Amino acid sequence: MRTKKKAVAAYPAQIIETEGTITEILAGSAYRALLPNGKPTVAYMQQRTALLVGTLQIGDKVQLSLNPSDFDCARITARLSK
């Protein structure tokens, strides 16, 4: 029987918190967001913020958590006020 490996989480000090702008709505709970430096990233919705899935629109500002080694993927942690 195979054992399930747990994902290795980055230390909280290694997580980069920034804000981004939604530029495209992808399938499911995925969005394309633009970082402040102009680089696009794919942003996924956290399970605890899944209530925002239907409410996010193009142009909305969101708070993102990034891993320093991979700026191509981000986690949406909150929606910022307009």
C-alpha positions in Angstrom: 0.0 0.0 0.0 1.3 3.4 -0.9 1.6 6.0 1.7 0.5 9.5 1.0 3.3 12.1 1.2 2.5 15.4 2.8 3.4 18.5 0.9 6.3 20.4 2.3 5.2 23.8 3.3 7.5 26.8 3.2 8.3 28.5 6.4 6.1 31.5 7.1 9.2 33.8 6.9 9.8 32.6 3.3 6.3 33.4 2.0 6.0 36.7 0.1 2.7 38.6 0.7 1.8 41.1 -2.1 -1.2 42.4 -3.9 -2.2 41.7 -7.5 -4.9 42.5 -10.0 -7.2 39.9 -11.6 -6.7 40.0 -15.4 -8.4 36.8 -16.5 -10.8 34.2 -15.1 -9.7 30.6 -15.7 -11.5 27.3 -15.1 -12.5 26.4 -11.6 -11.1 28.6 -8.8 -8.0 29.7 -10.9 -7.4 33.3 -12.0 -4.6 35.0 -13.9 -3.3 37.9 -11.8 -0.8 40.7 -12.5 1.9 41.3 -9.9 3.0 44.8 -9.0 6.2 44.2 -11.0 4.2 43.5 -14.2 4.7 39.7 -14.2 1.6 37.6 -14.7 0.9 34.6 -12.5 -1.8 32.0 -12.0 -3.6 32.6 -8.8 -5.5 29.9 -7.0 -8.3 30.3 -4.5 -7.7 28.9 -1.0 -10.3 26.5 0.3 -11.2 28.8 3.2 -11.8 31.7 0.8 -13.8 29.6 -1.7 -16.8 31.8 -1.1 -15.1 34.5 -3.2 -15.0 32.3 -6.3 -18.2 33.8 -7.8 -17.5 37.3 -6.7 -14.0 38.0 -8.2 -14.1 39.9 -11.4 -11.5 41.2 -13.8 -9.8 44.3 -12.3 -10.4 43.3 -8.7 -7.4 43.7 -6.3 -6.5 40.6 -4.3 -3.9 39.8 -1.7 -1.5 37.0 -2.8 0.9 34.7 -1.1 3.9 33.7 -3.2 6.7 31.1 -2.8 10.0 32.9 -3.5 11.2 30.1 -5.7 8.1 30.0 -8.0 6.4 33.3 -9.0 4.3 31.4 -11.7 1.9 30.2 -9.0 0.2 32.2 -6.2 -2.5 31.7 -3.6 -5.3 34.2 -3.2 -5.7 34.9 0.5 -8.1 37.8 0.5 -10.0 40.3 -1.7 -8.9 43.9 -1.2 -11.4 46.7 -1.2 -11.6 48.7 -4.4 
